[in-house]
Amino acid sequence: MDDPILTAIAVTLATRAVEGLTDAGREALASLMRLVRGKATDHRALRASLAAEPASAEGDDRAAGLRRALVDAAARDPGFDQELCRRWETFHQTTVRSDAVTNTVSGHVTGPVVQACDISGGVHVGLPPQQRFPQ
């Protein structure tokens, strides 16, 4: 499976992001979680990653551990890889509208991040130049 997809799955599972999901989206996520939990019964790293508490409020550390465990589990079991891909696609289809924009930030980020759609005019991050340096 493509690593960005595994990263998206890991972040979704780590953050348990269900706010705003439709009933179909919640069921698709539950199906995906059941598959991963089932696989975790015979995959120690996946089991440990699922049980881990996030070190930060965003769940970045947990998501990274889950991604590594999912990569390993998918590489060892092609059937799991295929089913994981199928269930992710089902989840993705129930949660993403055709006119939606999806912004993703991954990895360690320092500094401002701007995520937007349809910006008219400029974007300024930080204090105006006259306020940066006291006179």
C-alpha positions, 0 to 999 in steps of 0.5 A: 500500500502507498505510504501516504495512505498508511500515514492517513490511516495512522493519523485517523486512527491515532486521533480518532477523528469522528467529529463531523462524520456522517453515520456512514463515515462513522461505520466505515471508520469503525470497520477500519478500526475493527480490521486493524484491531483484529490484526493487532492480536497477532502483531505485537508492534501494532498492538502496542501502537494502538495501546500507546497514549499520544505524547502530544495533544495532536497524537503525532507520536502515536500516529508515527508509531501506528504508521510504522506498525501498519507498514510492517503488518501490510508488508507481512500480510498481503491479504491484510494490505488489500483489505486495509486499502479497501476499507480505507477507500470506503471510509475515504469515499464517505468522508470526502466530497468531490468539491472538498479540499483536504489539507494535510500537514505531517512531520515535525513542523516549526513555524506557521502553517497556512491551510486554505482554499480560495484565497482572495487577496494576500496572506500575512502571517505574523505581526505587521512590519511596524510592530515587529521591532520596538522603536 
